[in-house]
Amino acid sequence: MAKKGYRICGLVLLLLLALTIPVWGETEREDGYYTMVNEEGEVICRTSHQVGKGDQYLSADNYLYRVEEVKEDTAHLRLVRKVNLEAAIVPSLAARIGTALSQLLARGEEYVQGENRPVAIYHTHSDESYVPTDGSSSVHGNGGILRVGDSMAQTLQERGSNVVHDKTSHEPHDAMAYDRSRRTAVELLKKNPIALIDIHRDAVPPDEYAEEINNTAVTKAQLVVGGQNPNMKANEAFAQQVKAEEDKKHPGFIKGIFYGKGKYNQDLAPRMLLVELGAHQNSREEAERGAAIFATAAQDVLTRAGASNRAVGGGSTRALLWIIGLAIVGIGIYFAINGGLGRIGAKIGGTTGGTGTDGEDPKEE
């Protein structure tokens, strides 16, 4: 009995740990930042995101690294491969067939072609601000990040795109912010957007994002893809196509793509993007100019559904499979806690008059 009790406690702890990983991944450090270094000790990136073993980072020059270990404030990376973004975004034959089938199934409904559907913008961390301009890194109820969102929205609108910019507050800036902003994202999805962008700023030294384009100071951008969601591959394809387009016009402007634990609400749809523009010590004006450059270069990708070969609302099938998978895991844990599948079957057999072995306890190992 004691061994069975230990097993039950262990399974419960593992389940709780699995449930908390996404929340942990979505939080940010409050006391500094992580420095990611390659095997030669060269700095690849600095980020305020929580970093753990297994996370990945695609650098500005498109080298993919994997986090092998984290020691205090340093994440040690291993080079995985050089990524050809142009090749990575070419849809496979299976994806093309899937798109064609989706179009057939969508007859009678408005299918995604992107002509009039809006780009939706919102802010999970609506208080985020820029110290040189706003006087603080956090302005309750009216963060400087909202003006950065305005700049992106205005640029897209001036170029003929339909935009919805939601400025709902999701304060406080804590581990539950993504749960609160999830309600906003769900409401925005009801407007049938072609893309949904969550705009943030980072919290690292300002030189990490400092850039000059056309003799004007701007901030670079960083993209974030969450690994704890069924739409991860579609969101990755979307982020990579955005980066590939930006790379053509302003090489190095997208300083990288961070693949972290957590969902970042990206499990809701396959064309969701988290964009970080500048850090708290950069000026807001620089971030606003960075947002305008981002929107100008990436507009065609943002307003075209072909980036991930499906609609924003087209991830329902994979989401359903994700839910079914979680249900199977839950059933497996239930069986393990109650003595295994054989014993459950035996009990059912005994209840229905079958030839089970009800009443015989399995041997403890």
C-alpha positions in Angstrom: 0.0 0.0 0.0 2.8 2.4 0.9 4.5 1.8 -2.5 1.1 2.5 -4.3 0.7 5.7 -2.3 4.2 6.8 -3.4 3.2 6.1 -7.0 0.0 8.1 -6.8 1.9 11.0 -5.2 4.5 10.9 -7.9 2.0 10.8 -10.7 0.1 13.7 -9.2 3.3 15.7 -8.9 4.2 15.0 -12.5 0.8 16.1 -13.7 1.0 19.3 -11.7 4.5 19.9 -13.1 3.2 19.4 -16.7 0.4 21.9 -16.1 2.7 24.6 -14.7 5.4 24.4 -17.5 3.4 26.7 -19.8 2.8 29.2 -17.1 6.5 29.2 -16.1 7.5 29.6 -19.7 5.2 32.6 -20.2 6.6 34.5 -17.2 9.5 36.9 -17.5 12.4 37.6 -15.1 12.0 40.5 -12.7 15.7 40.6 -11.7 17.8 40.7 -14.8 18.0 38.7 -18.0 19.6 35.6 -19.5 22.6 35.7 -21.8 22.7 33.0 -24.5 26.2 32.0 -25.6 27.3 29.5 -28.2 29.9 26.8 -27.7 32.7 29.3 -28.4 31.3 31.6 -25.7 30.0 34.2 -28.2 26.9 36.1 -27.2 24.0 35.1 -29.4 21.1 36.8 -27.6 20.0 38.3 -24.4 16.4 37.9 -23.2 14.2 38.5 -20.2 12.1 35.4 -21.0 12.5 32.4 -18.8 15.0 30.1 -20.5 15.2 26.4 -19.9 16.9 23.3 -21.4 15.4 22.4 -24.7 14.4 26.0 -25.7 15.7 27.1 -29.1 16.8 30.3 -30.7 17.0 31.2 -34.4 19.6 33.9 -34.7 19.6 37.0 -37.0 21.7 35.1 -39.5 19.4 32.1 -39.3 21.5 29.7 -37.2 19.3 27.5 -35.0 20.6 26.8 -31.5 19.3 24.6 -28.7 19.7 25.4 -25.0 21.8 22.6 -23.4 22.0 23.9 -19.9 21.4 27.1 -17.9 23.8 28.1 -15.2 22.7 31.1 -13.2 22.2 33.9 -15.8 23.9 32.1 -18.7 22.2 29.8 -21.2 24.7 27.5 -23.0 23.7 26.8 -26.6 24.5 24.0 -29.0 24.4 24.7 -32.8 21.7 22.6 -34.4 21.8 23.7 -38.0 21.7 26.6 -40.5 18.1 27.2 -41.5 17.2 28.2 -45.1 14.0 30.2 -44.5 13.2 30.3 -48.2 13.1 26.5 -48.3 11.5 26.2 -44.9 8.4 28.2 -45.9 7.8 26.3 -49.2 4.6 24.4 -48.6 4.9 20.6 -48.9 2.7 18.6 -51.2 0.7 17.4 -48.2 0.1 21.0 -47.1 -1.1 22.0 -50.6 -3.5 19.1 -50.6 -4.7 20.0 -47.1 -5.3 23.5 -48.2 -7.3 22.4 -51.2 -9.4 20.2 -49.1 -10.0 23.0 -46.6 -11.1 25.3 -49.4 -13.6 22.6 -50.5 -14.9 22.1 -47.0 -15.2 25.9 -46.5 -17.6 26.4 -49.4 -20.5 28.4 -48.2 -18.3 30.2 -45.7 -15.9 33.1 -46.1 -12.6 31.3 -46.7 -9.3 33.0 -45.9 -7.9 34.9 -48.9 -7.0 38.0 -46.9 -8.4 40.8 -49.1 -10.6 42.5 -46.5 -10.0 40.6 -43.3 -8.2 42.7 -40.6 -4.9 42.3 -39.0 -5.7 42.3 -35.3 -3.3 43.8 -32.7 -3.4 43.5 -28.9 -1.1 43.7 -25.9 -0.9 41.0 -23.2 1.4 43.3 -21.1 -0.4 46.5 -21.7 1.6 48.4 -19.0 5.0 47.9 -20.7 6.7 51.2 -21.3 10.0 52.8 -22.3 12.0 54.6 -19.5 13.7 57.3 -21.6 10.3 58.5 -23.0 7.7 57.4 -20.6 9.7 57.9 -17.4 9.0 54.3 -16.2 9.2 50.7 -17.4 5.6 50.3 -16.4 2.7 52.8 -16.8 -0.5 51.4 -15.3 -3.5 51.7 -17.6 -1.6 53.5 -20.4 1.7 51.8 -21.2 3.9 53.2 -23.9 3.6 49.8 -25.8 0.1 51.0 -26.8 1.6 53.8 -28.9 4.0 51.3 -30.5 0.9 49.3 -31.5 -0.6 52.5 -32.8 2.4 53.0 -35.0 2.1 49.5 -36.5 -1.6 49.9 -37.0 -1.3 53.3 -38.6 1.4 52.1 -41.0 -0.7 49.1 -42.1 -3.8 51.3 -42.6 -1.9 53.8 -44.6 -0.8 51.0 -46.9 -4.4 49.9 -47.4 -4.8 47.2 -44.8 -7.8 46.7 -42.5 -6.6 46.8 -38.8 -8.2 46.2 -35.4 -6.1 47.5 -32.5 -7.4 46.4 -29.1 -6.0 48.3 -26.1 -7.7 46.3 -23.4 -5.7 46.4 -20.2 -4.6 43.0 -18.8 -2.9 44.2 -15.7 -1.3 43.3 -13.4 1.9 42.2 -15.2 2.0 38.8 -13.6 1.9 35.1 -14.5 -1.8 35.2 -15.2 -1.6 38.1 -17.7 -1.8 35.6 -20.6 -5.0 34.1 -19.1 -6.6 37.5 -19.0 -5.4 38.5 -22.5 -6.7 35.2 -23.8 -10.2 36.5 -23.5 -9.2 39.5 -25.6 -7.7 37.2 -28.2 -10.8 35.1 -28.4 -13.0 38.2 -28.9 -10.6 39.4 -31.6 -10.8 36.0 -33.4 -14.6 36.5 -33.7 -13.8 39.4 -36.1 -12.2 36.8 -38.4 -8.7 38.4 -38.6 -6.1 37.1 -41.0 -3.4 37.5 -38.4 -3.3 38.2 -34.7 -0.3 40.1 -33.3 0.6 40.5 -29.6 3.1 43.4 -29.3 5.6 43.5 -26.3 8.9 45.0 -25.4 11.9 43.2 -23.8 13.8 44.0 -20.7 17.5 43.8 -21.6 20.3 46.3 -22.2 19.3 48.8 -24.9 22.1 47.9 -27.3 20.5 44.5 -27.8 17.8 46.2 -29.9 19.5 49.4 -31.0 19.6 49.7 -34.8 20.0 52.4 -37.4 18.1 52.3 -40.7 18.3 55.0 -43.3 20.4 57.1 -40.8 17.5 57.0 -38.3 17.6 55.3 -34.9 15.1 52.5 -34.5 14.7 49.3 -32.5 15.1 45.9 -33.8 12.3 43.3 -33.4 12.3 39.8 -32.0 9.6 37.1 -32.6 8.5 34.5 -30.1 7.0 31.1 -30.8 5.4 29.0 -28.0 6.1 25.3 -28.1 3.3 24.2 -25.8 0.5 24.3 -28.4 -0.9 22.3 -31.3 -0.4 25.1 -33.7 3.3 25.4 -33.1 4.4 24.3 -36.6 1.9 26.6 -38.3 2.9 29.6 -36.1 6.6 28.8 -36.7 6.0 28.8 -40.5 4.2 32.2 -40.1 7.1 33.6 -38.0 9.7 32.3 -40.4 8.0 33.8 -43.4 7.7 37.1 -41.7 11.5 37.0 -40.9 12.4 35.9 -44.4 10.5 38.9 -45.8 12.1 41.3 -43.3 15.5 39.8 -44.1 15.2 40.7 -47.8 14.5 44.4 -47.0 16.4 45.0 -43.8 18.8 42.2 -42.9 19.3 41.9 -39.2 16.3 43.9 -38.3 14.6 40.8 -36.9 17.3 39.9 -34.4 15.9 36.4 -33.9 13.1 34.0 -33.1 12.9 32.7 -29.5 11.2 29.2 -29.1 10.2 29.0 -25.5 8.0 26.9 -23.3 4.4 28.1 -22.9 1.6 28.8 -25.2 1.5 32.7 -25.4 -2.2 32.1 -26.5 -0.8 30.7 -29.8 -2.8 27.5 -29.3 -5.9 29.5 -30.4 -4.9 29.8 -34.1 -2.1 29.1 -36.5 -1.4 32.7 -37.6 -0.6 34.3 -34.3 2.6 36.3 -33.7 4.3 37.7 -30.6 6.6 40.6 -31.6 9.0 42.3 -29.2 10.0 45.8 -30.2 12.9 47.3 -28.2 13.6 47.0 -24.5 12.7 49.2 -21.5 15.8 51.3 -21.9 15.2 52.1 -25.5 13.2 55.2 -26.3 9.5 54.7 -27.3 10.0 56.8 -30.5 12.7 54.3 -31.6 10.3 51.5 -31.0 7.5 53.3 -32.8 9.8 53.7 -35.9 10.7 50.0 -35.5 7.1 49.1 -35.6 6.5 51.1 -38.7 9.5 49.4 -40.5 8.2 46.0 -39.4 4.7 46.6 -40.7 6.0 48.1 -44.0 8.3 45.2 -44.8 6.0 42.4 -43.6 2.7 43.7 -44.8 2.3 41.3 -47.7 3.0 38.3 -45.4 0.7 39.6 -42.6 -2.2 40.2 -45.0 -1.8 36.9 -46.9 -3.0 33.6 -45.5 -0.6 31.5 -47.6 2.2 31.9 -45.0 1.0 28.9 -43.0 -1.4 27.4 -45.6 -4.5 27.8 -43.4 -6.8 30.3 -42.0 -6.5 31.9 -38.6 -9.5 29.8 -37.5 -8.2 26.7 -39.3 -6.4 25.1 -36.4 -9.5 23.6 -34.9 -8.7 20.1 -36.1 -5.2 20.1 -34.6 -6.6 21.7 -31.4 -9.1 18.8 -31.2 -6.4 16.2 -31.6 -4.4 18.1 -28.9 -7.4 17.8 -26.5 -7.9 14.1 -27.4 -4.2 13.5 -26.7 -4.5 15.2 -23.3 -7.6 13.1 -22.5 -5.7 9.9 -23.4 -2.9 11.0 -21.0 -5.5 11.6 -18.3 -7.1 8.2 -18.8 -3.6 6.6 -18.7 -2.9 8.3 -15.3 -6.3 7.2 -14.0 -5.6 3.6 -15.0 -2.1 3.8 -13.4 -3.5 5.2 -10.1 -6.1 2.5 -10.0 -3.9 -0.4 -10.5 -3.4 -0.7 -14.3 -5.6 -1.5 -17.3 -5.7 -5.2 -16.5 -7.2 -4.6 -13.0 -9.8 -2.1 -14.3 -10.8 -4.7 -16.9 -11.0 -7.3 -14.2 -13.3 -5.2 -12.1 -15.5 -4.4 -15.0 -15.7 -8.1 -15.9 -16.6 -9.0 -12.3 -19.4 -6.4 -12.2 -20.9 -7.6 -15.5 -20.7 -11.3 -14.7 -17.6 -11.9 -16.9 -14.7 -14.2 -16.3 -12.4 -11.6 -14.7 -10.2 -12.1 -11.6 -12.0 -9.7 -9.3 -10.9 -10.2 -5.8 -7.3 -11.1 -6.6 -4.8 -8.4 -5.8 -1.8 -8.1 -8.2 1.6 -8.7 -6.6 3.5 -5.6 -5.5 6.8 -5.3 -7.3 
